[in-house]
């Protein structure tokens, strides 16, 4: 694996990475002007990690987690086993150095080992850098389906 930034290790996350992963999620929420919408904390992440609720791949530069893909298994009644990419974030100073591509490629490979038929995710309509990245990687950006949710 290579990136313009040297010494990038792409690996599966461990429990010791959860605090750094949570910090990246907070960075993403701030980028999306939604930090006030984060209603969980790092202790919640640790509890859910221990219950195998989600998985993550991290980009590690010299012992520092600088990016992550957070994902979990889901199911499509039409396609079978799927991976849902919940969050994909690289620290701002490491963007445009190939780190995101390394993470994305690792997620593709991990999904194949999980016998997934596809990966699904969402992207905000105003996030042009992310949209361009996904288009470059030949992702299908489906504007037909609307998102629905219910909060408890």
HELIX and SHEET records of a PDB file:
HELIX    1   1 UNK A   15  UNK A   17  5                                   3    
HELIX    2   2 UNK A   18  UNK A   31  1                                  14    
HELIX    3   3 UNK A   35  UNK A   37  5                                   3    
HELIX    4   4 UNK A   42  UNK A   50  1                                   9    
HELIX    5   5 UNK A   92  UNK A   94  5                                   3    
HELIX    6   6 UNK A   99  UNK A  113  1                                  15    
HELIX    7   7 UNK A  128  UNK A  136  1                                   9    
SHEET    1   A 5 UNK A   8  UNK A  12  0                                        
SHEET    2   A 5 UNK A  55  UNK A  61 -1                                        
SHEET    3   A 5 UNK A  64  UNK A  76 -1                                        
SHEET    4   A 5 UNK A  80  UNK A  90 -1                                        
SHEET    5   A 5 UNK A 118  UNK A 120  1                                        
END                                                                             
